[in-house]
Amino acid sequence: MFMPGLTPSGLGWVVHRDFAAAVEDLGHSFEMLTTTSGPGLPHAAEGIRVLPMSTAWQKLAGPAAPLLRTRQILPAAAALAKHLRQAGSSIDLLHIEVAYPHGAAATLAAWASRWRGPVVVTPMGEDTLVLDDDHYGFRRHPVPNALVKWTLRRAACVRCISPMLERWIAELAPATPRRVVPLNVSADTARAVEDTSAHRAERRLQARRALDAEFGTAGRPLILSFGRLHPFKGIETLVRAMPGVVDATLLIVGPSLVVPPRGDSATHLLAVAEGLGVKDRVRWVGSVPPERALEILAGADVVAVPSRLESLNKVCVEAASVGTPFVVTRTTGISAWVPDQGVGIVVPPEDPGALAEALARVVTRQWQPDAHRGAAFVRQFSPRVVAAQVVGVALAYADLAVVSPICAVMAVMGLPMLVTTRRLERGGGDDVTGRAATAFGGLAVSCWSLWFAGVTLGLHRW
């Protein structure tokens, strides 16, 4: 896997570490390639290889940034291309998470180094989805838009993390094979769902007491929003729903981003709350360390995920793992996995009334989660289950560099064999000639059948 900029303190480090361990537990080797050598970063002994970036390429990245909308592509591509030239023969498949800029950098590196192995790309959302009004999505810009399409169309396969995202990918790269495989949660999250009901109840009680002591939320239903503050997350809809959820407190956890024309997201949301007369019931607490996530989720009465458009959202899975119900919009990718009853409630996007009604049903105990359904829901996203699915995709395409040329040779060989067959048939003659014509004809059909099977299975293109 190629993940430029990955560090132990970065978002998703634990999830990627647990995914790598699950792949290796299934009997496969896994190496993480990154371009950042941060403090405490493990190296090759722990499955991490840091690729040094050229100072010259980093300097060139500056002038190109206004067009590319990132400084990562050129130095990361150069670093990976060098590695592929030196050690590419030991790599069966490149797995890339984030189509842009990571996928574009990897595709450029493979092209520049003439590495012919398969590249499987996992788009994550901002690289493919677009919300112009919310200033969301790289593809709002011409050059990134072109590079995203180029990356997806050159990929051996695109792993789509939700059915909703798969529909977007189908429009961007219709000829590229696609497989729907969600992202995994951490091993700790997967283990939490196996707790006994008594242990889970005690954990939730202690977590709530801690939140009450820290934020003064005792005696009121607690609604939680967990994630970065960006307009595409729909948190303003959640704030506008608060007048309809009497006496509840909304705790907004996550870093605040500055997005024009609203400016600082937290400041904007608090201003909306003040205008609605609910500012005393809306708290923004900023970022928290990743290791606190499950305990904060366990302390809430309900988690709200009101995204306008989002590729997946694992917060719903993490909440369910500790027994906290959630309300999520149907324009959020995770909603495709939510059963009709017992795990969460799905509501339309940008509808404060519907959101308020669903939240009120949960906090007043008119709707309650089903522990067995919740456990089944969470297990679908465990590192081992997801790793097995990703490995299945990888095995289907790991031999692409061998199968595709063979299929092409078969197609080419079929033509002279057919010509030979026709000549033998026109020449007439003895039984030997007839048998030879039949044999060559059969070989021609076999060659073209192999080629066509390769196209049908997605092992190569027309």
C-alpha positions in Angstrom: 0.0 0.0 0.0 1.3 3.5 -0.9 0.2 6.2 1.6 2.3 9.4 1.3 2.5 11.3 4.6 1.5 8.5 6.9 2.7 8.9 10.5 1.7 7.2 13.8 0.1 10.5 14.9 -1.9 10.8 11.7 -5.5 10.1 11.1 -6.1 6.4 10.4 -2.8 5.1 11.5 -4.3 2.5 13.8 -6.8 1.4 11.2 -4.2 0.9 8.6 -1.9 -0.9 11.0 -4.7 -3.3 12.0 -5.6 -3.8 8.3 -2.0 -4.7 7.5 -1.9 -7.2 10.4 -5.1 -8.8 9.2 -3.7 -9.3 5.7 -0.6 -10.9 7.1 -2.7 -13.2 9.3 -4.4 -14.4 6.1 -0.9 -15.6 4.9 0.1 -12.7 2.6 2.9 -10.2 2.8 2.0 -6.6 3.2 4.3 -3.5 3.1 3.3 0.1 3.7 5.1 2.6 1.6 5.1 6.2 2.8 7.1 9.4 2.1 7.3 10.8 5.6 9.9 10.0 8.2 8.2 11.5 11.3 9.2 11.1 14.9 8.7 7.5 16.1 7.8 6.2 12.7 8.5 2.4 12.4 10.5 1.3 9.5 10.8 -1.9 7.4 11.1 -4.2 10.3 7.4 -3.5 11.1 6.2 -3.5 7.5 6.8 0.2 6.9 9.2 1.6 4.3 9.9 5.3 4.1 10.7 6.5 0.6 13.0 9.6 0.6 11.7 12.5 -1.4 14.0 14.5 -3.6 14.5 18.1 -2.6 14.5 19.1 -6.2 11.1 17.6 -6.8 9.8 19.2 -3.6 10.9 22.6 -4.9 9.2 21.9 -8.3 6.0 21.1 -6.4 5.5 24.7 -5.3 5.0 26.3 -8.7 2.8 23.4 -9.8 0.5 23.6 -6.7 -1.9 26.2 -8.0 -2.8 23.8 -10.9 -2.6 20.5 -9.1 -4.2 21.9 -5.9 -1.6 20.0 -3.8 2.1 19.8 -3.3 2.2 16.0 -2.9 1.9 14.5 -6.3 5.3 15.3 -8.0 7.7 14.5 -5.1 5.6 11.4 -4.1 5.5 10.1 -7.6 9.3 10.6 -8.1 10.0 8.8 -4.8 7.7 5.8 -5.7 9.0 5.6 -9.3 12.6 5.3 -7.9 11.5 2.5 -5.6 9.6 0.7 -8.4 12.7 0.8 -10.6 14.8 -0.7 -7.8 12.4 -3.1 -6.1 9.3 -3.3 -8.4 9.9 -6.9 -9.2 9.1 -7.9 -5.6 5.7 -6.2 -5.7 2.8 -8.1 -7.0 0.2 -5.3 -6.6 0.0 -1.7 -5.6 -3.0 -0.9 -3.4 -3.7 2.9 -3.1 -6.1 4.6 -0.8 -7.2 8.0 -2.0 -7.4 8.4 -5.7 -6.2 12.0 -5.6 -3.5 12.9 -4.9 -2.1 9.5 -3.8 -3.6 7.4 -6.7 -2.5 10.0 -9.3 1.0 10.0 -7.9 1.2 6.2 -7.9 -0.2 5.9 -11.4 2.3 8.5 -12.6 5.1 6.6 -10.8 4.1 3.3 -12.4 4.1 4.9 -15.8 7.4 6.7 -15.4 9.2 3.6 -14.0 7.6 1.3 -16.6 6.3 -0.9 -13.8 3.6 -3.1 -15.3 2.0 -4.5 -12.3 -1.7 -3.9 -11.4 -2.7 -0.9 -9.4 -5.9 -1.1 -7.3 -7.3 2.3 -6.3 -9.6 3.1 -3.4 -11.3 6.5 -3.8 -12.2 8.0 -0.4 -14.7 10.8 -1.1 -13.1 14.2 -1.5 -11.1 12.9 -4.5 -14.2 11.9 -6.4 -17.4 13.5 -4.9 -18.2 17.2 -5.6 -20.4 19.7 -3.8 -19.7 23.1 -5.4 -21.7 25.0 -2.8 -19.7 23.6 0.0 -16.3 24.0 -1.7 -15.9 20.2 -1.5 -14.0 18.0 -3.9 -10.8 18.1 -5.9 -12.7 17.6 -9.1 -14.1 21.1 -8.9 -10.7 22.1 -10.5 -9.8 21.2 -14.1 -6.4 19.5 -13.7 -7.3 17.4 -10.6 -10.5 16.4 -12.4 -8.6 15.2 -15.4 -6.0 13.4 -13.3 -8.7 11.6 -11.2 -10.3 10.3 -14.4 -6.9 9.2 -15.8 -6.0 7.4 -12.6 -9.3 5.6 -12.3 -9.3 4.6 -16.0 -5.8 3.2 -15.8 -6.4 1.2 -12.7 -6.7 -2.6 -12.8 -9.7 -2.3 -10.5 -11.4 0.3 -8.3 -12.4 -0.6 -4.8 -15.5 1.4 -4.0 -16.1 1.8 -0.3 -19.9 2.1 -0.7 -22.5 1.4 -3.3 -23.2 5.2 -3.5 -19.5 5.9 -4.3 -19.6 3.0 -6.8 -22.3 4.9 -8.8 -20.0 7.9 -9.0 -17.0 5.8 -10.1 -19.1 4.1 -12.8 -19.6 7.5 -14.5 -16.0 8.5 -14.2 -14.4 5.3 -15.3 -17.1 3.0 -16.9 -14.7 0.5 -18.4 -12.7 -0.1 -15.2 -13.7 -3.1 -13.1 -15.2 -2.1 -9.7 -15.8 -4.0 -6.5 -17.7 -2.7 -3.4 -15.6 -3.3 -0.3 -16.0 -1.0 2.7 -13.2 0.4 4.9 -12.4 -1.4 8.1 -12.6 -0.1 11.6 -9.8 -0.7 14.2 -9.3 -4.0 15.9 -10.3 -2.3 19.2 -13.6 -1.3 17.7 -14.3 -4.8 16.4 -13.5 -6.3 19.8 -15.8 -3.9 21.6 -18.9 -5.4 20.0 -18.0 -8.7 21.6 -18.4 -7.4 25.1 -21.1 -8.8 27.4 -24.2 -6.6 27.8 -23.3 -6.0 31.4 -19.8 -4.9 30.5 -21.1 -2.6 27.8 -23.7 -1.1 30.1 -21.0 -0.3 32.7 -18.7 1.1 30.1 -21.4 3.4 28.8 -22.3 4.5 32.4 -18.7 5.4 33.2 -18.2 7.1 29.9 -21.3 9.3 30.4 -20.2 10.2 33.9 -16.8 11.4 32.5 -18.5 13.5 29.8 -20.9 15.0 32.4 -18.0 15.9 34.6 -16.0 17.4 31.8 -18.7 19.3 29.9 -21.5 19.8 32.4 -24.1 17.8 30.5 -25.6 15.9 33.5 -29.4 15.5 33.5 -29.9 16.1 29.8 -30.0 13.8 26.8 -26.7 14.0 24.9 -26.5 14.1 21.1 -23.0 13.8 19.7 -21.6 14.9 16.4 -18.1 13.4 15.8 -15.9 14.5 12.9 -14.3 17.5 11.3 -16.4 20.6 10.9 -17.0 21.1 7.2 -20.2 22.1 5.4 -20.5 18.8 3.5 -20.9 17.1 6.9 -24.3 18.8 7.3 -23.8 19.8 10.9 -25.7 23.1 10.3 -28.8 20.9 9.6 -28.2 19.2 13.0 -28.0 22.6 14.8 -31.2 23.7 13.1 -32.8 20.5 14.3 -32.0 21.2 18.0 -35.2 23.3 18.7 -37.2 20.1 17.9 -35.3 18.0 20.5 -36.4 19.5 23.8 -33.8 19.7 26.6 -31.1 17.8 24.7 -27.5 19.0 24.6 -25.5 18.8 21.3 -21.8 18.1 21.7 -19.8 18.8 18.6 -16.4 17.1 18.6 -13.9 17.7 15.8 -11.5 20.2 14.3 -13.1 23.3 12.8 -12.2 24.1 9.2 -12.3 27.5 7.5 -14.4 27.2 4.3 -15.5 30.2 2.3 -17.9 32.0 2.3 -18.9 30.8 5.9 -15.4 31.3 7.3 -14.6 29.3 10.5 -17.1 26.5 10.7 -17.4 26.4 14.5 -18.0 30.2 14.7 -20.6 29.9 12.0 -22.4 27.0 13.7 -22.5 28.7 17.1 -23.9 31.8 15.4 -26.7 29.7 13.8 -27.4 28.2 17.3 -27.6 31.6 18.8 -30.0 32.8 16.2 -32.2 29.8 17.0 -32.1 30.4 20.7 -30.3 27.1 21.4 -26.7 28.3 21.9 -26.8 27.2 25.6 -27.5 23.6 24.4 -24.8 23.5 21.7 -21.1 22.9 22.7 -18.1 22.7 20.4 -15.2 21.0 22.1 -12.6 20.8 19.3 -10.4 17.9 18.5 -9.8 15.0 20.9 -7.0 12.3 20.8 -8.1 9.2 18.7 -7.7 7.0 21.7 -10.6 8.8 23.3 -13.0 8.3 20.4 -14.8 5.1 21.6 -15.3 6.4 25.2 -16.8 9.6 24.0 -19.1 7.7 21.6 -20.1 5.3 24.5 -21.1 8.3 26.6 -23.6 9.7 24.2 -27.3 8.9 24.0 -27.2 9.1 20.2 -24.8 10.0 17.4 -25.9 12.2 14.6 -24.4 11.9 11.1 -26.3 14.4 8.9 -23.9 14.5 6.0 -25.1 16.2 2.8 -22.9 13.7 0.8 -20.3 11.4 2.2 -18.7 8.2 0.8 -18.9 6.1 3.9 -18.5 7.4 7.5 -17.2 4.9 10.0 -18.3 6.8 13.1 -21.7 5.0 12.8 -19.9 1.6 13.0 -17.8 2.8 16.0 -20.9 4.1 17.8 -22.7 0.8 17.2 -19.7 -1.1 18.6 -20.2 0.4 22.0 -24.0 0.2 21.9 -24.8 3.8 20.9 -27.5 4.2 18.3 -27.1 6.7 15.4 -29.2 8.7 13.0 -27.6 9.0 9.5 -28.7 10.6 6.2 -29.4 8.3 3.2 -26.8 10.4 1.2 -24.1 8.9 3.5 -22.5 5.7 2.1 -22.8 3.7 5.3 -26.6 3.9 5.1 -26.5 1.1 2.6 -25.5 -1.3 5.4 -28.0 -0.1 8.0 -30.8 -2.7 8.4 -34.4 -1.6 8.7 -34.5 -2.0 12.5 -32.3 -2.2 15.5 -29.1 -0.4 14.5 -29.8 3.1 13.4 -32.3 5.4 11.7 -31.9 6.7 8.2 -33.3 10.1 7.3 -33.3 12.4 4.3 -30.5 14.9 4.0 -30.9 18.6 4.8 -34.2 18.1 6.6 -34.0 19.5 10.2 -37.6 18.3 10.9 -37.0 14.7 10.0 -33.7 14.7 11.8 -35.2 16.2 15.0 -38.0 13.6 14.9 -35.6 10.7 14.7 -33.3 12.1 17.4 -36.3 12.6 19.7 -37.4 9.1 19.2 -34.0 7.8 20.3 -33.5 10.1 23.3 -37.0 9.4 24.6 -36.5 5.7 24.3 -39.3 5.3 21.8 -36.6 3.6 19.6 -34.0 1.4 21.0 -31.0 -0.5 19.5 -30.9 -4.3 19.1 -27.6 -5.7 20.4 -27.6 -8.7 18.1 -28.3 -6.7 15.0 -25.8 -4.1 16.1 -23.1 -6.8 16.5 -23.8 -8.2 13.1 -23.6 -4.8 11.6 -20.2 -4.0 13.1 -18.6 -7.4 12.3 -18.9 -6.5 8.5 -16.3 -3.9 9.1 -13.8 -5.8 11.2 -10.1 -5.7 9.9 -10.2 -9.5 9.2 -13.5 -9.4 7.2 -12.5 -6.4 5.2 -8.9 -7.7 4.6 -10.3 -11.0 3.3 -12.4 -9.1 0.8 -9.6 -6.8 -0.3 -7.3 -9.8 -0.7 -9.9 -11.4 -2.8 -9.8 -8.4 -5.1 -6.0 -8.4 -5.1 -5.8 -12.0 -6.0 -8.1 -11.5 -8.9 -5.8 -8.8 -10.4 -2.4 -9.7 -9.0 -1.7 -11.8 -12.1 -2.9 -9.0 -14.4 0.6 -8.3 -15.8 0.8 -12.0 -16.9 -2.7 -12.7 -17.9 -3.3 -9.6 -20.0 -0.4 -10.2 -22.4 -1.3 -13.9 -22.7 -4.8 -12.9 -23.6 -3.5 -10.4 -26.2 -1.2 -13.0 -27.7 -4.1 -15.4 -27.9 -6.1 -12.9 -29.8 -3.2 -12.2 -32.2 -2.4 -15.9 -32.7 -6.0 -16.7 -33.6 -5.9 -14.8 -36.9 -3.0 -16.7 -38.6 -4.4 -19.9 -37.4 -7.8 -19.1 -39.0 -6.0 -18.1 -42.2 -4.1 -21.4 -42.2 -7.4 -23.2 -41.6 -9.0 -21.5 -44.7 -6.0 -22.3 -46.9 -6.0 -26.0 -45.9 -9.8 -26.2 -46.5 -9.4 -24.6 -50.0 -6.6 -26.9 -50.9 -8.8 -29.9 -50.2 -6.8 -33.1 -50.2 -6.5 -36.1 -47.9 -7.7 -36.8 -44.4 -4.4 -35.5 -42.9 -5.1 -32.1 -44.5 -8.6 -32.1 -43.2 -7.5 -33.0 -39.7 -4.9 -30.3 -39.8 -7.5 -27.7 -40.9 -9.8 -28.8 -38.0 -7.0 -28.6 -35.5 -5.9 -25.1 -36.6 -9.6 -24.0 -36.6 -10.0 -25.3 -33.1 -6.9 -23.5 -31.9 -8.1 -20.2 -33.4 -11.4 -20.5 -31.6 -9.6 -21.5 -28.3 -7.3 -18.4 -28.6 -10.2 -16.0 -29.2 -12.2 -17.7 -26.4 -9.4 -17.1 -23.9 -9.1 -13.5 -25.1 -12.8 -12.9 -24.8 -12.9 -14.5 -21.4 -10.2 -12.1 -20.2 -12.3 -9.2 -21.3 -15.4 -10.5 -19.7 -13.7 -11.2 -16.4 -12.1 -7.7 -16.4 -8.6 -9.1 -16.6 -7.8 -6.8 -19.5 -9.4 -4.3 -21.9 -10.6 -4.5 -25.5 
